[in-house]
Amino acid sequence: MNTDRKALWAVRQSALPTVVRPCPDCSGTRHRPTGRIRVNASGKLLDVWLLLGCTACDRTSKVPVHERVHVSSLEPARLVAYENNDPAVVRELTMSASLAAKNAYRLDWTGTWALEIRTPLHALDDPTPLTVQVGFELPVPVRVERLLMLGLGVSRGTVRRLVADGRVRLPLALDAKAHRDFELTVHAPGAAGAAQRPELLGAPDAERTGPIRIGPADRPPHRSARSVTAGA
């Protein structure tokens, strides 16, 4: 009998979020990063902007990152990254919730993530709890209930029953939106409970030998027709 069963669910990045704010030149409201950062120097003072492109008219607009800051207030490596349009820094700035709040726009995370799962599938009467470590590669806010639907491959109603019955134990509420790593535990019922509810976590003795990537619009395996399309 297994004494240490663990699974890893990883929320992987598939795209950067869309910046939602009005375009000055058209009726469009959706913008994508151009991959560029502009740095303007006036003596010892710097302005730094993240450059966005309107998806409707291609107009380039600027998001202030630093305004009139002294050059000495920025780490040299950070300044070099700005000047070289470092992709990692562009990614960081595009996904920054604080930058979005500061500049009064919102981030649309639709289509930006996929769930990669490495979960052992086991007999329902296996009494060993399954510890699931959920990791986030990007700070996308994902409803806990949707993560469970995708990761366990069951319907919304089944997820709620599992939580209500104490079969799934969570550090967060089902309707909470997680964006940081957390851990949950799945407890299997006894043989009698498995016979009464074969649909709950039903699977043969096996293991998923490789990662399975499930995007926000994909249907997870064994999902009930009552479940809804998952998304951010």
C-alpha positions in Angstrom: 0.0 0.0 0.0 1.3 3.5 -0.8 2.2 5.6 2.2 3.1 8.8 0.4 0.9 9.6 -2.5 1.5 13.0 -4.0 0.3 14.8 -7.2 1.4 18.0 -8.9 -0.9 20.3 -10.7 0.9 23.2 -12.4 -0.9 26.2 -13.8 1.3 26.9 -16.8 1.5 30.1 -18.9 0.2 29.9 -22.4 -0.1 33.6 -23.2 0.2 37.0 -21.5 -3.0 38.7 -20.2 -4.7 41.3 -22.3 -4.7 44.9 -21.0 -8.2 46.3 -21.1 -8.5 50.1 -21.3 -9.9 52.6 -23.9 -7.9 53.3 -27.0 -7.5 57.0 -27.8 -7.8 56.5 -31.5 -10.7 53.9 -31.9 -13.4 52.2 -30.0 -11.1 49.3 -29.1 -10.4 48.4 -25.5 -8.0 45.5 -25.8 -4.2 45.9 -25.9 -1.3 43.5 -26.1 2.4 44.2 -25.1 4.6 45.1 -28.1 7.6 43.6 -26.4 9.2 47.0 -26.0 10.0 49.3 -23.1 10.8 53.0 -23.6 13.3 54.8 -21.4 13.5 58.6 -21.7 16.3 60.5 -19.9 16.2 64.1 -18.9 19.5 64.8 -17.1 19.5 62.4 -14.2 15.8 61.9 -14.3 14.2 59.0 -16.1 10.7 58.1 -17.4 10.1 54.4 -18.2 7.0 53.2 -20.1 5.7 49.8 -21.1 4.5 50.0 -24.7 1.2 48.4 -25.7 -0.5 47.9 -29.1 -4.2 48.2 -29.6 -5.5 45.0 -31.1 -8.1 46.9 -33.2 -6.0 49.7 -34.8 -2.4 48.9 -33.8 -2.0 52.2 -32.1 0.9 52.2 -29.7 0.2 53.6 -26.2 2.4 54.0 -23.1 1.9 52.7 -19.6 4.0 54.7 -17.1 6.2 52.4 -15.0 8.5 55.1 -13.5 8.0 58.8 -13.8 10.7 61.4 -13.2 12.8 59.1 -11.0 16.4 59.7 -10.4 18.7 57.3 -12.2 20.4 56.3 -9.0 17.1 55.0 -7.6 17.1 52.1 -10.2 19.3 49.1 -9.9 21.8 49.1 -12.8 20.8 45.6 -13.9 17.1 46.7 -13.9 17.9 49.8 -16.0 19.8 47.6 -18.5 16.8 45.3 -18.7 14.5 48.2 -19.5 16.9 49.5 -22.2 17.2 46.1 -23.8 13.5 45.3 -23.8 14.2 42.2 -21.6 11.4 39.7 -22.3 11.2 38.6 -18.7 10.7 42.2 -17.6 8.1 42.8 -20.2 6.3 39.7 -19.0 6.6 40.8 -15.4 5.2 44.3 -16.1 2.4 43.0 -18.3 1.2 40.7 -15.5 1.7 43.2 -12.7 -1.6 43.8 -10.7 0.0 46.8 -9.0 0.9 48.4 -12.3 -2.7 47.8 -13.5 -4.2 49.3 -10.4 -1.8 52.3 -10.5 -2.8 53.1 -14.1 -6.5 52.3 -13.8 -6.9 49.4 -16.2 -7.7 45.7 -15.7 -6.1 42.5 -16.9 -8.1 39.9 -18.9 -6.6 36.5 -18.1 -8.8 34.5 -20.5 -6.8 32.0 -22.5 -3.6 32.6 -20.7 -3.1 29.3 -18.8 -3.3 25.6 -19.0 -3.3 23.0 -16.2 -0.6 20.4 -16.3 -1.4 17.5 -14.1 0.6 14.6 -12.8 -1.9 12.7 -10.7 -1.8 9.0 -9.8 -5.1 7.4 -10.6 -6.0 4.7 -8.1 -8.7 2.4 -6.9 -11.5 4.1 -4.9 -11.0 1.9 -1.9 -7.4 2.9 -1.5 -7.4 4.5 2.0 -4.2 6.5 1.5 -4.9 10.2 1.2 -3.6 12.0 -2.0 -1.7 15.2 -1.4 -2.0 17.6 -4.3 0.5 20.5 -4.6 -0.9 23.2 -6.9 1.7 25.5 -8.3 1.3 28.7 -10.3 3.7 29.7 -13.0 1.8 33.0 -13.5 -0.4 35.0 -11.1 -3.6 34.2 -13.0 -6.7 34.2 -10.7 -8.3 30.8 -11.1 -11.4 29.8 -9.2 -10.6 26.9 -6.9 -13.7 25.0 -8.0 -12.6 25.1 -11.6 -9.1 23.9 -10.7 -10.7 20.9 -9.0 -13.0 20.2 -11.9 -10.1 20.1 -14.3 -7.6 18.4 -12.0 -10.0 15.6 -10.9 -11.9 15.4 -14.2 -15.3 15.6 -12.6 -18.3 17.9 -12.7 -19.0 21.0 -10.6 -21.7 19.1 -8.7 -19.3 16.3 -7.9 -16.6 18.7 -6.7 -19.1 20.3 -4.3 -20.2 16.9 -3.0 -16.6 15.8 -2.5 -15.9 19.0 -0.5 -19.1 18.8 1.5 -18.4 15.1 2.4 -14.9 15.9 3.5 -13.3 13.9 0.7 -11.5 17.0 -0.6 -9.9 19.3 2.1 -8.9 22.8 1.0 -7.2 25.8 2.6 -9.4 28.1 0.5 -13.1 28.4 -0.1 -14.4 26.8 -3.3 -15.5 30.1 -4.8 -12.1 31.8 -3.9 -9.8 32.8 -6.7 -6.3 31.4 -6.1 -3.2 32.8 -7.8 -0.5 31.5 -5.4 0.8 28.0 -4.6 -1.3 25.9 -2.2 -1.9 22.3 -1.1 -5.0 20.2 -0.9 -5.8 16.7 0.2 -8.1 14.1 -1.4 -9.4 11.3 0.8 -10.9 8.1 -0.7 -13.9 6.5 0.8 -14.1 2.9 1.9 -15.1 0.1 -0.4 -18.8 0.5 0.6 -18.8 4.2 -0.3 -17.1 3.5 -3.6 -19.8 1.0 -4.5 -22.5 3.6 -3.7 -20.8 6.4 -5.7 -18.7 5.0 -8.5 -18.6 8.3 -10.3 -16.5 10.0 -7.7 -12.9 10.0 -8.8 -13.6 6.8 -10.8 -10.5 5.4 -12.4 -8.7 2.0 -12.7 -5.5 1.3 -10.9 -3.0 3.3 -13.0 -0.9 6.4 -13.1 -0.7 9.2 -15.7 2.8 8.6 -16.8 3.2 12.0 -18.4 1.8 15.5 -17.8 -1.6 16.2 -19.2 -2.1 19.8 -20.3 -5.7 21.1 -20.0 -6.4 24.6 -21.3 -9.2 26.8 -20.1 -11.5 25.7 -23.0 -10.7 22.0 -22.9 -12.9 19.3 -21.5 -11.2 17.2 -18.8 -11.5 13.4 -19.0 -14.6 11.8 -17.4 -16.2 15.2 -17.0 -19.9 15.3 -16.6 -22.1 17.0 -19.2 -23.4 19.3 -16.5 -20.0 20.9 -15.9 -19.1 24.2 -17.5 -16.2 25.3 -19.6 -13.3 26.2 -17.3 -11.6 29.5 -17.5 -9.6 32.1 -15.6 
